[in-house]
Amino acid sequence: MTDLRTSDDALRRTLGLDRRRFLSTCTAVAAGAIAAPVLGAAPVHAAAAAPAAEPTGTGHALVPADRRGIILYTVRDAIGRDPLSTPLPSGFRAVFEQLARFGYRQVEFAGYGQHANAPGGASLESVAGARLLRGWLDEFGLRAQGNHGFIPPSWPLTTADLDTFKKHLEIAGILGMAHMGTGGDPTSSAVKADWDVAAEKWNTLGEIARRAGIKLYTHNHDAAYGFLLDGGPLDAQGRPTRSSGIRKLEYFLTVTDPQLVWLEMDVFWAHVAQYKFRTYTAHDGSTQTRIFDPAGLVERYDKRYPLFHAKDGVTNTTNGMGYDMVPFGTGVIDYTTFFSRVGHRNHHNPMVEQDNAPSATDPAQSLKHARIGYDNLAALRRR
């Protein structure tokens, strides 16, 4: 495998930029002025790792240094590429080292696969693999905070699904996770009865997770904050066709046990839901307007939201979503207000995410954007 110090120097030369911290803006990104990672000659080990210098400015940091995280899906190309074919950081260990250099102190997994030529081999989805990953996390002063992993598709649970779920809980425990979750919604249906079934299933899974010392969470996309169908005339299958105005995940919060089931709000997709789902047909057939307030929902259920995906966007009213995804802190979503409103800053764990960070033409892009995300997350200050 390529020596990590050589990898760092090559990455710096590839980017052609120095080591200064860089707070990006929309204008800078549009102009292509993207910061290079912080790169040093010596590896960063847990005992010697010092947090990146705090940005200058007034006010308290909205996200404490030890709460700044990233979901590894953002840099999935770096984890998955062949370390024998590039001087860039490749595989879990080298990527962990690079993220620690940026200042990150938490990671959220998106599976346990990497390139076969990386240390540990292609799959670390095992007890032995988890022990190897935990050693690297500890080496670079990182903590695993969650995983978008296995949630049994069966209900009632099959023996095979239950065994696989328990294996993932064991892996999560070895990695030191407080939470384990999924990137999908509890159900794709809009019908109340289906969400009742989903709640029964998640309460059961949550109890199994609690016995393992893990908090189980579900992650949202925009559809989960669409309106629940819970009344009005029935369709041919006997399902309701109209809504009381409650949103699907709002209802899910009311029918799941707060000691067993938690949520991770993807703030970008919540804002897409705010754009898309503004009106509904009430039980009496009238059209009603209700604008979604993502921060307001977290305020009402604060302790149910231990994790966030900190993902940003710029306005686009032509794509049906209202936003195009951009590096965190370079868009229009007001995270200063969001994090100021939701409170309990020592309870929440924001994970920088950018689905489109990998690039077919710029192999270093996802790590550059991860650096931009960290700098902008660290720069948030309470007004």
C-alpha positions as CSV (number, residue, x, y, z in Angstrom):
1,M,0.0,0.0,0.0
2,T,1.2,3.6,-0.7
3,D,2.7,5.2,2.3
4,L,0.2,7.6,3.9
5,R,2.7,10.5,4.1
6,T,3.4,10.1,0.4
7,S,-0.4,10.1,-0.2
8,D,-0.8,13.3,1.7
9,D,2.0,15.1,-0.2
10,A,0.7,13.9,-3.5
11,L,-2.8,15.1,-2.7
12,R,-1.5,18.5,-1.8
13,R,0.4,18.7,-5.1
14,T,-2.7,17.5,-7.0
15,L,-4.8,20.3,-5.5
16,G,-2.0,22.9,-5.8
17,L,-3.1,24.7,-2.7
18,D,-1.6,25.4,0.7
19,R,-2.6,24.4,4.2
20,R,-4.4,27.5,5.3
21,R,-7.9,27.0,6.7
22,F,-10.5,28.2,4.2
23,L,-14.1,29.2,4.8
24,S,-15.9,28.7,1.5
25,T,-18.7,30.7,0.1
26,C,-21.1,30.1,-2.8
27,T,-19.2,32.5,-4.9
28,A,-15.9,30.7,-4.2
29,V,-17.3,27.3,-5.0
30,A,-18.9,28.6,-8.2
31,A,-15.5,30.0,-9.2
32,G,-13.8,26.7,-8.3
33,A,-11.8,28.0,-5.4
34,I,-12.1,24.9,-3.2
35,A,-9.8,24.4,-0.3
36,A,-7.2,21.7,0.0
37,P,-7.2,19.3,2.9
38,V,-5.0,20.0,5.8
39,L,-2.0,17.7,5.2
40,G,1.0,17.0,7.4
41,A,4.0,14.8,7.1
42,A,3.3,12.8,10.2
43,P,0.3,10.6,10.8
44,V,-2.3,11.9,13.3
45,H,-2.6,9.6,16.3
46,A,-5.2,9.9,19.0
47,A,-2.8,10.8,21.7
48,A,-1.2,13.5,19.7
49,A,-4.1,14.7,17.6
50,A,-5.1,18.3,18.3
51,P,-8.4,19.7,17.2
52,A,-8.2,22.1,14.2
53,A,-8.0,25.7,15.2
54,E,-11.3,27.3,15.9
55,P,-12.5,29.9,13.4
56,T,-12.2,33.4,14.6
57,G,-15.4,35.3,15.4
58,T,-17.7,36.2,18.2
59,G,-20.3,34.1,19.9
60,H,-20.4,30.5,21.0
61,A,-19.9,27.7,18.5
62,L,-23.3,26.2,17.6
63,V,-21.7,22.8,17.1
64,P,-19.1,21.8,19.8
65,A,-15.8,20.5,18.4
66,D,-16.4,16.9,19.7
67,R,-19.8,16.8,18.0
68,R,-18.7,17.6,14.5
69,G,-19.1,14.5,12.3
70,I,-19.4,13.3,8.7
71,I,-21.2,10.3,7.2
72,L,-18.8,8.3,5.2
73,Y,-21.2,8.1,2.3
74,T,-19.9,11.6,1.4
75,V,-16.4,10.1,0.7
76,R,-17.5,6.7,-0.4
77,D,-15.3,6.9,-3.6
78,A,-12.2,7.5,-1.5
79,I,-13.1,4.5,0.7
80,G,-13.8,2.3,-2.3
81,R,-10.9,3.1,-4.6
82,D,-7.8,1.0,-5.1
83,P,-4.9,2.2,-2.9
84,L,-2.5,0.6,-5.3
85,S,-3.6,2.8,-8.2
86,T,-3.6,6.3,-6.7
87,P,-1.5,8.4,-4.3
88,L,-4.8,9.7,-2.8
89,P,-6.1,8.5,0.5
90,S,-8.0,5.2,-0.1
91,G,-9.7,2.8,2.2
92,F,-11.1,3.2,5.7
93,R,-7.8,3.8,7.5
94,A,-6.3,6.4,5.2
95,V,-9.7,8.2,5.0
96,F,-10.0,8.2,8.8
97,E,-6.6,9.8,9.0
98,Q,-7.5,12.5,6.5
99,L,-10.8,13.3,8.2
100,A,-9.1,13.6,11.6
101,R,-6.7,16.1,10.0
102,F,-9.6,18.2,8.9
103,G,-10.9,18.3,12.5
104,Y,-13.7,15.8,12.4
105,R,-14.2,13.8,15.6
106,Q,-17.2,11.7,14.7
107,V,-18.1,9.5,11.7
108,E,-21.3,7.8,10.7
109,F,-20.8,4.6,8.6
110,A,-22.7,3.8,5.5
111,G,-21.8,0.1,5.4
112,Y,-18.5,-1.6,6.0
113,G,-17.2,-2.3,2.5
114,Q,-14.0,-0.9,0.9
115,H,-11.6,-1.8,-1.9
116,A,-10.1,-5.3,-1.6
117,N,-6.6,-3.9,-1.7
118,A,-7.1,-1.7,1.3
119,P,-5.9,-2.9,4.8
120,G,-8.4,-5.4,6.1
121,G,-9.8,-6.4,2.7
122,A,-13.0,-5.8,0.9
123,S,-15.5,-6.4,3.7
124,L,-15.2,-5.5,7.4
125,E,-18.8,-6.5,8.2
126,S,-17.8,-8.9,10.9
127,V,-16.6,-9.0,14.5
128,A,-13.0,-9.2,13.3
129,G,-13.5,-6.3,10.9
130,A,-15.2,-4.2,13.5
131,R,-12.3,-4.7,15.8
132,L,-9.9,-3.6,13.1
133,L,-12.1,-0.5,12.3
134,R,-12.3,0.4,16.0
135,G,-8.5,0.3,16.3
136,W,-8.2,2.8,13.5
137,L,-10.9,5.0,14.9
138,D,-9.1,5.1,18.2
139,E,-5.8,5.7,16.5
140,F,-7.0,8.9,14.9
141,G,-9.2,10.1,17.7
142,L,-12.5,9.4,16.0
143,R,-15.8,8.1,17.4
144,A,-18.3,6.0,15.5
145,Q,-21.7,7.6,16.1
146,G,-24.0,5.6,13.8
147,N,-24.4,3.5,10.7
148,H,-26.9,3.3,7.8
149,G,-27.0,-0.4,8.0
150,F,-29.3,-3.4,8.2
151,I,-32.9,-3.1,9.2
152,P,-34.8,-6.4,8.8
153,P,-37.2,-6.3,5.8
154,S,-39.4,-9.0,7.3
155,W,-42.3,-8.5,9.6
156,P,-42.9,-10.7,11.6
157,L,-39.2,-11.1,11.8
158,T,-37.6,-14.2,10.2
159,T,-34.9,-16.0,12.2
160,A,-32.4,-15.1,9.5
161,D,-33.2,-11.4,9.7
162,L,-33.2,-11.4,13.4
163,D,-29.8,-13.1,13.5
164,T,-28.4,-10.6,11.0
165,F,-29.8,-7.6,13.0
166,K,-28.2,-8.9,16.1
167,K,-24.9,-9.3,14.3
168,H,-25.0,-5.7,13.3
169,L,-25.8,-4.7,16.8
170,E,-22.7,-6.6,18.0
171,I,-20.6,-4.8,15.3
172,A,-22.1,-1.4,16.5
173,G,-21.1,-2.2,20.1
174,I,-17.6,-3.1,19.2
175,L,-17.3,0.2,17.2
176,G,-18.6,2.1,20.3
177,M,-21.7,3.4,18.6
178,A,-24.4,5.0,20.7
179,H,-26.8,4.7,17.7
180,M,-27.6,2.4,14.8
181,G,-29.9,3.2,12.0
182,T,-30.9,3.1,8.4
183,G,-31.0,5.4,5.4
184,G,-34.6,4.4,4.5
185,D,-38.0,5.3,5.7
186,P,-40.0,3.0,8.1
187,T,-42.5,2.5,5.2
188,S,-43.0,3.9,1.7
189,S,-46.7,4.1,2.2
190,A,-48.8,7.2,3.0
191,V,-51.6,5.2,4.7
192,K,-52.0,5.4,8.4
193,A,-52.5,1.7,8.9
194,D,-49.2,1.0,7.3
195,W,-47.4,3.4,9.6
196,D,-49.1,1.7,12.6
197,V,-47.5,-1.6,11.4
198,A,-44.2,0.1,10.9
199,A,-44.4,1.5,14.5
200,E,-45.0,-1.9,15.9
201,K,-42.0,-3.3,14.1
202,W,-39.7,-0.5,15.1
203,N,-40.8,-0.6,18.7
204,T,-39.8,-4.3,18.7
205,L,-36.5,-3.7,17.0
206,G,-35.9,-0.8,19.3
207,E,-36.3,-3.0,22.3
208,I,-33.8,-5.5,20.9
209,A,-31.4,-2.7,20.2
210,R,-31.9,-1.3,23.7
211,R,-30.9,-4.6,25.3
212,A,-27.7,-4.4,23.3
213,G,-27.0,-0.8,24.6
214,I,-27.8,0.8,21.2
215,K,-30.4,3.5,20.2
216,L,-32.2,2.6,17.0
217,Y,-32.9,5.5,14.5
218,T,-34.5,6.1,11.2
219,H,-33.4,8.6,8.7
220,N,-35.7,10.7,6.4
221,H,-35.9,11.7,2.8
222,D,-38.5,14.2,1.6
223,A,-41.4,11.7,1.2
224,A,-41.4,10.8,4.9
225,Y,-42.5,14.4,5.7
226,G,-45.4,14.3,3.2
227,F,-49.0,14.2,4.5
228,L,-50.4,11.0,6.1
229,L,-53.6,9.6,4.5
230,D,-55.8,9.0,7.6
231,G,-59.4,9.8,6.7
232,G,-62.0,10.8,4.1
233,P,-63.6,8.5,1.4
234,L,-62.0,5.1,1.0
235,D,-60.5,3.9,-2.3
236,A,-61.3,0.6,-3.9
237,Q,-58.9,-1.2,-1.5
238,G,-60.5,0.4,1.5
239,R,-57.7,2.8,2.2
240,P,-58.2,6.5,3.2
241,T,-57.7,9.1,0.5
242,R,-57.5,12.3,2.5
243,S,-55.5,13.8,5.4
244,S,-55.8,15.5,8.7
245,G,-52.7,17.5,7.9
246,I,-50.3,15.5,10.1
247,R,-47.1,14.4,8.4
248,K,-46.0,10.8,8.2
249,L,-43.0,11.0,10.5
250,E,-44.8,13.3,12.8
251,Y,-47.4,10.6,13.3
252,F,-44.6,8.0,13.6
253,L,-43.2,10.0,16.6
254,T,-46.6,9.8,18.4
255,V,-47.0,6.0,18.0
256,T,-43.4,4.8,18.7
257,D,-41.9,4.5,22.2
258,P,-39.6,7.5,22.9
259,Q,-37.3,5.2,24.9
260,L,-37.0,2.8,21.9
261,V,-37.0,4.7,18.6
262,W,-35.1,7.8,17.6
263,L,-34.8,9.8,14.4
264,E,-32.1,11.4,12.4
265,M,-33.3,14.4,10.5
266,D,-31.7,15.0,7.1
267,V,-32.1,18.8,7.1
268,F,-31.8,19.1,3.3
269,W,-34.5,16.6,2.6
270,A,-36.7,18.2,5.3
271,H,-36.4,21.5,3.4
272,V,-37.3,19.7,0.2
273,A,-40.4,18.4,1.9
274,Q,-41.1,22.0,3.0
275,Y,-41.0,23.0,-0.6
276,K,-43.0,20.1,-2.1
277,F,-45.6,19.3,0.5
278,R,-47.5,22.5,1.3
279,T,-51.1,21.6,0.7
280,Y,-53.3,18.7,1.4
281,T,-56.9,17.6,0.9
282,A,-58.7,17.6,4.2
283,H,-61.2,15.0,5.3
284,D,-64.0,17.3,4.2
285,G,-62.5,17.7,0.7
286,S,-61.2,21.2,1.1
287,T,-57.7,22.2,0.2
288,Q,-55.6,23.3,3.2
289,T,-52.2,24.8,3.4
290,R,-49.6,23.8,6.0
291,I,-46.0,24.8,5.7
292,F,-43.5,22.4,7.2
293,D,-41.1,23.8,9.8
294,P,-38.2,21.3,10.3
295,A,-36.6,23.1,13.2
296,G,-40.1,23.5,14.9
297,L,-40.6,19.7,14.7
298,V,-37.2,19.1,16.4
299,E,-38.0,21.7,19.0
300,R,-41.2,19.7,19.9
301,Y,-39.4,16.4,20.0
302,D,-35.9,17.5,20.8
303,K,-34.5,14.4,22.5
304,R,-35.9,12.2,19.8
305,Y,-33.4,13.7,17.3
306,P,-29.9,12.8,18.4
307,L,-28.5,13.0,14.9
308,F,-28.7,15.3,11.9
309,H,-27.4,15.2,8.4
310,A,-26.0,18.6,7.8
311,K,-26.5,18.9,4.0
312,D,-26.9,22.1,2.1
313,G,-28.5,23.3,-1.1
314,V,-29.0,26.3,-3.4
315,T,-32.4,27.3,-4.7
316,N,-33.7,25.6,-7.9
317,T,-37.4,25.9,-8.7
318,T,-37.2,23.9,-11.9
319,N,-36.2,20.4,-10.6
320,G,-39.3,19.6,-8.5
321,M,-37.3,19.6,-5.2
322,G,-36.6,23.3,-4.7
323,Y,-32.9,22.8,-4.2
324,D,-29.7,21.5,-5.8
325,M,-27.2,19.9,-3.4
326,V,-23.9,21.8,-2.7
327,P,-21.1,21.5,-0.2
328,F,-22.2,22.3,3.4
329,G,-22.1,25.9,4.2
330,T,-22.2,27.1,0.6
331,G,-26.0,27.1,0.1
332,V,-29.0,28.9,1.3
333,I,-30.3,26.7,4.1
334,D,-30.0,28.8,7.3
335,Y,-28.1,26.4,9.6
336,T,-27.3,29.2,12.1
337,T,-31.0,29.7,12.8
338,F,-31.7,26.0,12.6
339,F,-29.1,25.0,15.2
340,S,-29.9,28.0,17.4
341,R,-33.5,26.9,17.5
342,V,-33.2,23.2,18.2
343,G,-31.2,23.7,21.3
344,H,-29.4,21.0,23.4
345,R,-26.2,21.4,21.5
346,N,-24.5,18.8,23.6
347,H,-27.1,16.3,22.7
348,H,-27.2,16.6,18.9
349,N,-24.7,15.1,16.5
350,P,-24.6,16.8,13.1
351,M,-23.0,14.7,10.3
352,V,-21.9,16.6,7.2
353,E,-23.2,14.9,4.1
354,Q,-23.1,15.6,0.4
355,D,-24.6,12.9,-1.9
356,N,-22.9,14.3,-5.0
357,A,-19.4,15.0,-3.5
358,P,-17.6,12.3,-5.5
359,S,-16.6,13.3,-9.0
360,A,-15.8,11.3,-12.1
361,T,-13.3,13.9,-13.2
362,D,-11.8,15.1,-9.9
363,P,-10.8,12.1,-7.7
364,A,-9.9,14.4,-4.8
365,Q,-13.3,16.3,-4.9
366,S,-15.1,14.4,-2.1
367,L,-12.3,15.0,0.4
368,K,-12.1,18.6,-0.6
369,H,-15.8,19.0,-0.1
370,A,-15.5,17.2,3.2
371,R,-13.0,19.8,4.3
372,I,-15.2,22.6,3.2
373,G,-18.1,21.0,5.2
374,Y,-16.0,20.8,8.4
375,D,-14.8,24.4,8.1
376,N,-18.3,25.7,7.7
377,L,-19.8,23.6,10.4
378,A,-17.1,24.7,12.8
379,A,-17.7,28.4,11.8
380,L,-21.3,28.4,12.8
381,R,-21.9,30.8,15.7
382,R,-24.9,31.7,17.8
383,R,-26.1,35.2,16.9
